[in-house]
Amino acid sequence: MVGGNKITAVASTWISNPLTYVPLFALNFHLGSWLLRLPAMSLPTSLPTSSDYLKEWMAMGMDVVSALMLGSFIVGIMVSILGYYSALNIAHRLQKARARKAKERM
């Protein structure tokens, strides 16, 4: 086996896998849309015959990309702050436990 951190492997697989992509992207997109105050978007049910077809899709594309990027950025910042303080708390607990064990040995 390859030596590695099993907890990190499980966490990253749990968060980033094909079953969670759609809900994560949807959450990020809706958060970004809400923050940017974009109108609700839906896909067209028929092909438009307008000569502005490409412009309409490009405009919608920039809104989608902007909303997704902003939402992903905000969610990423929040999750990283939560993860940092959680890891810091765990590290402090481990240090205290190791110090207690070392003190008991003496």
For each residue, the residues with C-beta under 8 A, 3 or more apart:
1:
2:
3:
4: 8 9
5: 8 9
6: 9 10
7: 10 11
8: 4 5 11 12
9: 4 5 6 12 13
10: 6 7 13 14
11: 7 8 14 15
12: 8 9 15 16
13: 9 10 16 17
14: 10 11 17 20
15: 11 12 20 24
16: 12 13 20 21
17: 13 14 20 21
18: 21
19: 22
20: 14 15 16 17 23 24
21: 16 17 18 24 25
22: 19 25 26
23: 20 26 27
24: 15 20 21 27 28 75
25: 21 22 28 29 68
26: 22 23 29 30
27: 23 24 30 31 71 75
28: 24 25 31 32 68 71 72 74 75
29: 25 26 32 33 64 67 68 71
30: 26 27 33 34 67 71
31: 27 28 34 35 70 71 74 75
32: 28 29 35 36 38 66 67 68 69 70 71 72 74
33: 29 30 36 38 40 41 63 67 71
34: 30 31 37
35: 31 32 67 70 71 74
36: 32 33 63 66 67 70
37: 34
38: 32 33 41 63 67
39:
40: 33
41: 33 38 60 63 64
42:
43:
44: 47 48
45:
46:
47: 44
48: 44 53 56
49: 53
50: 53 56
51:
52: 55 56
53: 48 49 50 56 57
54: 57 58
55: 52 58 59
56: 48 50 52 53 59 60
57: 53 54 60 61
58: 54 55 61 62
59: 55 56 62 63
60: 41 56 57 63 64
61: 57 58 64 65
62: 58 59 65 66
63: 33 36 38 41 59 60 66 67
64: 29 41 60 61 67 68
65: 61 62 68 69
66: 32 36 62 63 69 70
67: 29 30 32 33 35 36 38 63 64 70 71
68: 25 28 29 32 64 65 71 72
69: 32 65 66 72 73
70: 31 32 35 36 66 67 73 74
71: 27 28 29 30 31 32 33 35 67 68 74 75
72: 28 32 68 69 75 76
73: 69 70 76 77
74: 28 31 32 35 70 71 77 78
75: 24 27 28 31 71 72 78 79
76: 72 73 79 80
77: 73 74 80 81
78: 74 75 81 82
79: 75 76 82 83
80: 76 77 83 84
81: 77 78 84 85
82: 78 79 85 86
83: 79 80 86 87
84: 80 81 87 88
85: 81 82 88 89
86: 82 83 89 90
87: 83 84 90 91
88: 84 85 91 92
89: 85 86 92 93
90: 86 87 93 94
91: 87 88 94 95
92: 88 89 95 96
93: 89 90 96 97
94: 90 91 97 98
95: 91 92 98 99
96: 92 93 99 100
97: 93 94 100 101
98: 94 95 101 102
99: 95 96 102 103
100: 96 97 103 104
101: 97 98 104 105
102: 98 99 105 106
103: 99 100 106
104: 100 101
105: 101 102
106: 102 103
